[in-house]
Amino acid sequence: MMMSVNASGRAASLEGTQWSNFHCSKDALTNTYGWFLQVLLAGLAFTCLIGKRFCEPRYTRRSWLVWFYDTSKQGMGAFIIHMANVWLASQFIGDPCTWYIINFMLDSTLGLLIIWAGIRVAQALSRLYGFYLINFGEYGKPASACAWGCQCALYALIMIVMKASIGIAVWFLSQVGVTRFVLSPFTDQRLELAVIMLIIPFFVNILMFWVTDNFLMYRPHPDNTKIKTKVRYRSIKKEKSGSESEDMSADERLIGATA
């Protein structure tokens, strides 16, 4: 019994020594300072989406309700990915901060490509089968909460597939010792946390949220635009031909009156 207690004590001491050798402690991402940085980042990131709405032309600017429907999907997806990254960072041997930033950078590059592909597939299927509830950014008039709910569920599924793919990629990276040089210049834990959870994500998230918002917002299909243009051209042509015939009949009446 005494030997088992000593063994468990030595194991705990060894684990503590192992984690103390890393820049970040095992719970650095989930302590008070870590959560403060995460909440601050979320607020700053969504502030840029408010600014993006005001950058839209007035004649195509989304209403606040449609803007909320579009951006709330990003908020839900970002929460899912962030919590997955925090969990994955503690599953690999090494510095949790390093694994977090590796996951984040892959999400912002390869993951963004997967998100774009998932949204485009959903839009193509919605046009092919007429299931417009999954056509991202289209909620009907007036905007339907049912369409928003369907798109949220589908977007969550896309994010889960994306994160699973990135998780496999991170596992492969863990086999080649990529963490040996990532974040090696940092020695202060708080500074490292600020860099990997606020400074780098702030600039990358602005770009990622801006681009993803363009994916999610409604854009008319090019074929529909062409049809509307043709209809408009034909109506103008008819009006023009009608006005010309009226001018001709007026001229004829004037000639007849003169004769």
KEZA-316470 format. One record per residue (C-alpha): residue in one letter; x negated, z, y. Coordinates in steps of 0.1 Angstrom, whole numbers, padded with zeros to 4 digits, always signed. Each point is the difference from the previous one (the first is absolute). Last residue first. Layout:
<nodes>
AXZY...
</nodes>
This chain:
<nodes>
A+0525-0966+0678T-0012+0032+0017A+0024+0021-0020G-0012-0016-0032I-0037+0005+0009L+0007+0037+0007R+0019+0004-0032E-0029-0016-0019D-0025+0023+0017A+0021+0030-0010S+0002-0012-0035M-0038-0004-0001D-0006+0035+0014E+0023+0014-0026S-0018-0019-0027E-0033+0014+0012S+0013+0036+0001G+0012-0004-0036S-0034-0014-0011K-0018+0029+0016E+0024+0026-0014K-0004-0016-0035K-0038+0000+0004I+0000+0036+0011S+0021+0010-0030R-0023-0020-0023Y-0031+0017+0014R+0016+0035-0004V+0009-0008-0036K-0035-0013-0007T-0016+0031+0016K+0023+0024-0020I-0009-0018-0032K-0037+0002+0008T+0002+0037+0008N+0018+0006-0033D-0027-0018-0019P-0027+0020+0018H+0016+0033-0013P+0009+0023+0029R-0023+0030+0004Y+0012+0036-0006M-0026+0027+0002L-0018+0012-0031F-0031-0022+0000N-0005+0003+0037D+0003+0038-0004T-0027-0003-0027V-0024-0016+0025W+0006+0027+0027F-0002+0028-0026M-0033-0013-0014L-0016-0006+0034I+0010+0034+0014N-0008+0016-0034V-0036-0013+0000F-0006+0015+0035F+0016+0034-0008P-0012+0001-0036I-0037-0001+0011I+0003+0028+0026L+0026+0022-0017M-0003+0007-0037I-0035-0013-0009V-0017+0008+0033A+0017+0033+0007L-0006+0012-0035E-0037-0009+0002L-0002+0019+0033R+0017+0030-0015Q-0023-0001-0031D-0033-0002+0019T-0027-0019-0018F+0009-0036+0007P-0026-0028-0006S+0010-0004-0037L+0036-0012+0009V-0002-0026-0028F-0035-0002-0015R+0003+0017-0034T+0037-0005-0002V-0004-0035-0015G-0013+0014-0033V+0009-0029-0022Q+0027+0016-0021S+0020+0014+0029L+0004-0035+0013F+0019-0010-0031W+0023+0030+0005V+0005-0011+0036A+0011-0035-0011I+0025+0016-0024G+0014+0022+0027I+0003-0030+0023S+0023-0017-0025A+0021+0031-0005K+0002+0004+0038M+0012-0036+0004V+0027+0004-0027I+0011+0033+0016M+0001-0017+0034I+0021-0029-0013L+0024+0025-0016A+0003+0019+0033Y+0008-0034+0018L+0027-0007-0025A+0016+0034+0005C-0002-0003+0038Q+0014-0036-0001C+0030+0012-0020G+0006+0029+0024W-0003-0022+0031A+0025-0025-0015C+0024+0030-0006A-0005+0013+0035S+0014-0033+0014A-0009-0013+0034P+0031-0014+0017K-0006-0028-0006G-0021-0003-0031Y-0031+0020-0010E-0027-0027-0002G-0035+0015+0005F-0010-0004-0036N+0023-0023-0021I+0010+0025-0027L+0036+0002+0010Y+0001-0037+0003F+0006-0006-0037G+0007-0038+0003Y-0018-0008-0032L-0027-0022+0014R+0000+0014+0035S-0003+0036-0012L-0026-0010-0026A-0022-0016+0026Q+0003+0031+0023A-0010+0023-0029V-0030-0022-0009R-0011+0000+0036I+0003+0038+0002G-0020+0005-0032A-0028-0024+0011W-0004+0017+0034I-0002+0034-0017I-0026-0013-0025L-0021-0014+0029L+0003+0033+0019G-0012+0018-0031L-0032-0021-0002T-0009+0009+0036S+0016+0031+0014D+0007+0016-0034L-0036-0006-0010M-0012+0017+0032F+0023+0030-0007N-0011+0004-0036I-0037+0000+0009I+0008+0024+0029Y+0017+0025-0024W-0028-0003-0026T-0026+0009+0025C+0020+0029+0014P+0005+0013-0035D-0039+0001-0005G-0007-0005-0037I+0017+0000-0034F+0033-0019+0002Q+0034+0016-0001S-0001+0017+0034A+0000-0031+0021L+0028-0014-0022W+0024+0027+0013V-0008-0005+0036N+0003-0038-0005A+0033+0003-0017M+0013+0022+0029H-0012-0027+0025I+0015-0028-0020I+0035+0015-0002F+0000+0011+0036A-0011-0034+0012G+0028-0016-0020M+0026+0023+0015G-0013-0006+0035Q-0003-0038-0005K+0036-0001-0012S+0010+0021+0031T-0016-0027+0021D+0025-0027-0008Y+0031+0021+0000F-0011+0017+0032W-0006-0033+0017V+0035-0012-0012L+0015+0031+0016W-0020-0002+0031S+0010-0036+0006R-0026-0026-0007R-0015-0021+0028T+0007-0037-0004Y+0012-0008+0036R-0021+0027+0015P-0033-0013-0015E-0016+0026-0023C-0027+0022+0016F+0025+0028+0005R+0004+0002-0038K-0037+0001-0005G-0003+0030+0022I+0024+0019-0023L-0020-0012-0029C-0032+0014+0016T+0017+0034+0003F+0005-0001-0037A-0037+0001-0007L-0006+0028+0025G+0027+0023-0015A-0012-0007-0036L-0037+0007+0010L+0010+0034+0016V+0019+0010-0031Q-0030-0009-0022L-0025+0017+0022F+0021+0032+0000W+0004-0002-0038G-0038-0001-0004Y-0006+0030+0023T+0026+0021-0018N-0013-0008-0034T+0010-0029-0021L-0029-0025+0004A-0026+0027-0002D+0014+0015-0032K-0030-0010-0023S-0025+0006+0027C-0014-0029+0020H-0037-0008+0004F-0006+0005-0037N-0025+0025-0015S+0026+0028+0005W+0023-0017-0025Q-0026+0003-0028T-0009+0036+0010G+0037+0009-0002E+0004-0017-0034L-0031+0018-0013S+0014+0033+0012A+0033-0007-0016A-0017-0010-0033R-0023+0031+0002G+0031+0022+0004S+0018-0017-0028A-0030+0006-0023N-0003+0036+0011V+0036+0006-0008S-0003-0018-0033M-0031+0021-0009M+0019+0033+0008M+0028-0010-0023
</nodes>
